[in-house]
Every structure is written in structure tokens, then in C-alpha cells.
Amino acid sequence: MKIAFYSTKPYDRIWFEPLGKEYGFDIHFIEAACNQETVFMARGYDAICIFVNDHVNADMIEELYEMKVKAILLRSAGFNHVDVKASENKITILRVPSYSPEAVAEFAMTMLLTINRMTHKAYNRTREFNMSLNGLMGTNLYEKTAGVVGTGKIGQAMIKILNGFQMRVLCYDPYPAKGLEAEYVSLNELLKQSDVISLHCPLTSETKYMINKDSIRNMKEGVYLVNTSRGGLINTDDLIDAMMLKKFGGVGLDVYEEEEGLFYEDRSGEIITDDNLARLMTIPNVLLTSHMGFFTEEAMEAIARTTLENAYALENGLPLKNQVGKEMAL
């Protein structure tokens, strides 16, 4: 199988190159993102491999189909960046449903601890020998109420971490899991009671902008919000308006709804024209990182291995356990 590998970064090669040779695949690494202007590069390949900020719309699906591309291999669990419905009966889409839930959950907790205790600010101060504690006061998490939205594998890993802090854990998911040390409540009740809210759900038509001016209004004053899932879960305009009113104690965002073309790239020498992103950067109790919650050695290896196992299954007519079907589409 010949695979066109889009959005290549140096760290991708560490695992994909040796594993690709192990499976006997011919992988062509492309630094460019997959979009309308670069899709032509897939000509002559059996499959393309894309990441979360690549984008494949219906027109691109048709073009790939005409080029006889058989599969889109996603290096991610999410698939909202691909037009799944348009691919039906044309191109097989295979994803990585789970790589390291603990990696993302641990990062979510890292963000919470950082925005609460402001260790990032303390680090910068002490490097300049400013030992003042003014403005660095946090709050105990012990026996506070945490709300986890989405109880898939990452949400479940987050619940275990929060239990370790001896927090009361509420959770919401339309498809409850059994045996969790947490109490299922309605989303509205979770928003009302939680001192901390962490988002761990996919982006669908039902969850898009689930955090908006109305849901924010239902939250406690001084609540902490962490999002390591998808940027589109939060209406950024409404979030900024609430931040201006000092609604939140702190907000940790590892994702952003307009991150495509920005995240994973070095834009330090450029003028950022995204007004909302620029405003978020100026708010002192917002911590913004570049979609790195998954970024551990264990997770990267698991992503590479599962991605190529998906390709191997397709090539050899084996069951496609990680196929994305039209019923999963937005």
C-alpha cells in the first residue's frame, strides 16, 4: 500500500517510518496540510493519512475517489474534519478511537492545576527574582465539586484523577458508563453545581457550542473550565464576553474552534489576524496551549501503530473495527 502522509512533523517520523517498513508500506511524507489546494498530491496513492487540522470536504472526497484513493487514515479519534457522509460507498475512513486516554486526562488536570495555582505566572516571576505572592492565590480542590462532560475513555481517566484529589465528581453523558466513582446528573445540573468543569466529548451537531451564553449563565461564579476535546464545543465570542464579566476563576484551552492553519505551526514571526485568539491571549486567567494534550511518547506510538494496523486490515480484507460510518457523521 502506498500512503500519502499529510501534515508531517519530525516527531511523526519517529514512529511511522520504522512501523511503515515493518508493515511493508510505502509512506510518502508531505509537510503540507491536506486541503483543497494540496489534495492533488494524493494522486497515485492508495490512501492518505491526515491529522486533526487537515480538512477533507465533499469536493475533495470526489477528487480522491476519481484518483482511486481507497482510504482516509485518521491519526485521531475525532473525525469532524472529514465529510463522512460524502465518503459513503466511495472511500473508507478509519480512525484511532483510543491511543492514550490517560495522556489527555493528565494534561487536562495539568491545565486545571496551572490556572488554579498560577504556576506559569510564578515561574516567570521568580526567574526575574520577583518573589511577590500578590495575585497568585488559588483555591483548594479538596472536596470541591468537579463536573466531567463526556464519560468515554478519556472522561473515565479524568474521573479517576479527580477522585484522587478527593473531589466530588458529577458527570454527564447521554450514554452512561457503569461502575464509575461519579454521579450522573443532567448537563444543566452539572453546570449549576460544579466548581470545575472539564470537557471530554466529541464534536457533533448536538455538542457544538454546548458552552454558550446560556450554559455559562447557569455556571457558578468563579468556575474553572478546561477543554481538551474540540474547540467547537465552546462559543468563543460568548466565552470572551463572560471572561470580561469575570465569570470564570480560570479557563484552560488546549483547543480552539479556529485553530486550523495556526496550531502545530510556528507563527511567532507573523501578525495574528484572528481577533478572538488575540483577545484570549491577553486575558490573564486564560491558559491556551496548542492542542498538545495527546502528546506523549506512549500516545504517539499507539497512534502510529493503530493507524497502520487499520491500513493493514484494509489491504488484507480483515474486519475494519475502527471504520467511521455515516451513522457517526455530524
PEQUINOR-V728400 format. One record per run of one state. SS is the DSSP state (2 for helix, 1 for strand, 0 for the rest). FROM is the first residue (numbers start at 0). TO is the last residue. If there is no record, write none. Layout:
# PEQUINOR-V728400
((SS	FROM	TO) (SS	FROM	TO))
This chain:
# PEQUINOR-V728400
((0	0	0) (1	1	4) (0	5	8) (2	9	22) (0	23	24) (1	25	28) (0	29	37) (2	38	41) (0	42	45) (1	46	49) (0	50	54) (1	55	55) (0	56	56) (2	57	65) (0	66	69) (1	70	73) (0	74	80) (1	81	81) (0	82	82) (2	83	86) (0	87	90) (1	91	93) (0	94	99) (2	100	116) (0	117	117) (2	118	126) (0	127	143) (1	144	148) (0	149	151) (2	152	163) (0	164	166) (1	167	171) (0	172	181) (1	182	183) (0	184	185) (2	186	192) (0	193	194) (1	195	198) (0	199	209) (1	210	210) (0	211	211) (2	212	216) (0	217	221) (1	222	226) (0	227	229) (2	230	232) (1	233	233) (0	234	234) (2	235	243) (0	244	246) (1	247	252) (0	253	273) (2	274	281) (0	282	284) (1	285	287) (0	288	295) (2	296	314) (0	315	321) (1	322	322) (0	323	324) (2	325	327) (0	328	329))
